[in-house]
């Protein structure tokens, strides 16, 4: 609400929380409040706001994220206004494990954005059908949306030095459960978007890389959730729950060569 960008409409989705979020409705009457009657997750909330909105742009912040400076949103909107081939802006995300601000620099084309802080042009996101919800609750939905935008000839740009702080709260953050979910959704992403010619080599490479990471990771025991993630993917595949709409070879190769954030 303190952003210098004019004509900003602020909306909050309460995903059936058990804290005191409802008390804020009285304190901030100018905010549009949505209170879910069951837990549906952040992908549902983003799709709901984007599909129902009549605005040109949609900015999403997670509940543990906030702008550091007052002009961040205005700078991103100005860039989008002047670059019509850009579908999404990735903010430069800071967090407790990456806390040093950097100077604003030249925008960089990237292959995705981090979900806790980004802006999208709604006309281009509507063109690809918003988020395609993955079977598991966490991880991968941003790159799935972005590769479909790239496939349509659009760009995703990072604005270095235009920061959002991601506090990475420990509330509801279960590392092993998130790893299991992330493995499943990454395999689903590979199945859905990889061109047929590359599909099985890429699936095998993904399997090997995820397993290697789980074996080498020392801070948490990740081998079991890694195997569970593979199992979740195979179960969804065998049940026929996974659509397959691969992008073009050109878009897939571009996605792999662009800067990852």
N, C-alpha and C positions, 0 to 999 in steps of 0.2 A: 504493500500500500504506500510505502515511502518512495517508490521508484519515480524518477522524474518523467518517465514516459507518459504522455497524456492518454486519456480515455482507456484506462486499464480497468477491467472488470475482474474482481478477485472472487474465486470460488474455492470452497473446501469440501472435500469428500471425507466423511467420517465412516470408516469401514467397520461399523458395528463395534466400536471401541468400548472398553470398560473403564476408561479414565475420565477426566473432567472436561473433555473437549466440548461437550454440549453447553457448558457454562460460558464459553467464549462467544456463543451466538448473541448473547445479550450485550457483551462488551463491544462487539464489532457488527453492528446492525447493517452496515453497508456491504458486508460480504454475503455472497450467495452460499447458503449452507445446504449440503445434501447429507442425510443420515441414513446409511444402509441398515437394513434389518437383519442382514446376515453378512458374514465375511466373504467378500468376493475377490479381494486382491487389487493391487494397484493397476494392473493392466485393464481390468474392467472399468476402474474409475477414469483412467485416461481416455479409453474409448468412449465412455459415456459423455464426458465433457466435450470431446472433439466432435462427436457425431451430432450433438445437440446444439453446438455453438454456431452462431452466425457471424463470428468475427473473422478477420483475415488470418490472424496468427494465434497460436496457442503455446503458452509457456507453462512448463510443468516443473514443479519443485517437490521433492519428497518431504515428508514430515520432519526429517532431521537435516534439512538443507535450507540455506538462505543466502541472499545476495550480500556481498561485502560492501559494494559501493552503490550509490543511489542512481547512477546513470547506466548500469549494466544492461538493463532491458532496452533502454532507448537506443543504445549503440547497436544492439543486435537487430532491432526493428529497422533502424536506418540502413544497416547493411542489406537486409532482406529487401527493403524497398528499392534499393539500387542494384540488386543482382537477382533478376527474376528467375534465373536458372537454379538458384539455391533453394532447396526444400527444407533444410533444417540447419540450425545453429547449435553447435556443441559449445557449452561454456567451459572455461578452463577450471576444472574442479580441484579445489584444495580440500585437505582432510588432515586428521591428526598424523597420518604417516606421509603426508606431502603438504607441508604447511608454509613453504616459502613462496610468497607472491612473486610473480615475474612481471616485467614491463610489458605493456601492450605492444604487440607486434603484428606483422603481416598475417592476415588470415591464411589458414592452411586447410587444403582439402583432405578430409579424413574419411574413413569407411563406416563410422558409426558415431553415436553420441552416448554419453553416460546418462542414464535415465533420471538421476536425481536433479539434473539441471539442464534444460534444453528448450529450444523454441522451434516450432514447425510451422510451415505455411500450409494452412488447412486444405486449400484447393488441391495441392499436390499429394497430400496424405490421403484425401478422399479418393484420388485417382487410383491408389493402390489398395484401398480398402481398410485403412487403419491398421491396428495391431492384429495379427493372426495369433490368437491365444495359444501358447504352448501347453502341453499336457501337464507339466509340473509347475509349481507355483512361482519359481524364482529363476531368472536369468535367461538371456538370449533374445528377448523380444525386441530390443532396440536394434541389434544388428540385422534381425530378420526384416524389420521395417525398412532399414536403411538400404539393404541390398536390393529390395524391390523398388525403392526410389531411384537408386543408381541404374537399375535396369530400364527405367523410363527416361533416362537421360538427365536426371536431376543430380544436384550436388549436396553434400553435407560438409559444412565448413566449421572449423574450430577457430574461435577468436582468442588467441593467446593474451593473457593478462586481463581478460574480462571474466572475473572470478565468481564462482559460487562455492560457498563453504559447505562441505558434507561432513557432518559431525560423526557419522557412522555409529549411531547409538546402539547399545547392546540390547535394547528392548526387542524381543522376538527375533534376535539374530543368533541362529544356531548354525555354527560353521559346518558341521558334518551334514546337516539336513540341506543347507544351501549348496554344498558341494554335490550331493546326490542329485538335487534338482537341476543344478547347472550342467552336470554331465548329461542327463537325460535330454534337456532342452537343446544342448549343443549338437547332440546326435540327431535330434529332430530337425534342427535347422539345416544340417548337412543333407538329410534325406529330402527335405522339402525343396531346397533351392539349388542343389548342385546339378549341373548338366549331366545327362546320362553317361556320356563318354568318360567323365571323371568320377562318377558316383562311388563305385566300389573301391577304387584306390584311395579316395579321400576318406571314406568311412573307415577303412583299415588303418590309415594314418592317424585319424582322430582317436580310434581305439587305443593304438599304441602310445600316443602322446599323453592321453589322459591317464593311462595305467602307469606310465613312467613317472609322471608327476606325483601320483598318489604314493608310489613306492618311495620316492625320494623326499617327500615332504615330512619334516620331523616335528613340526609344532602341533599337529593333530594327526590322529590315525584316520587316514582317508581311503585306505584300500577297500574297506567294506562299503562305505557310501559310494565309492567309485563303481564297484561291481553292481551295487543296487541301482545306480543310475543307468548302467547299461541294460539291466534287467527291465527297468521301467520303460526304456525306449523300445526294447524288443516286444514287451507286452502290448504297448500301444500300437506298434506296427502290426503285430499278428492279429489284433482285434479290429484292424481296418480303420483306426481312428485318425490316421495321419494322411492328410491330403498331400499331393505332390505336384508342385507348380514350379519347376526349375526356372531360373533366370537364364539369360543368354550366356554363351561362352564368353563374349566380350565383357559383359557386366560382371561375371564371376571372376575373371582374371583381374579386372580393375579393382574389384573389392579386395582381392588378395594383395595387390600392390600398393594400395593407398595407405597412408599413415594410420596406424592403430592407436587408439587412446584408451 
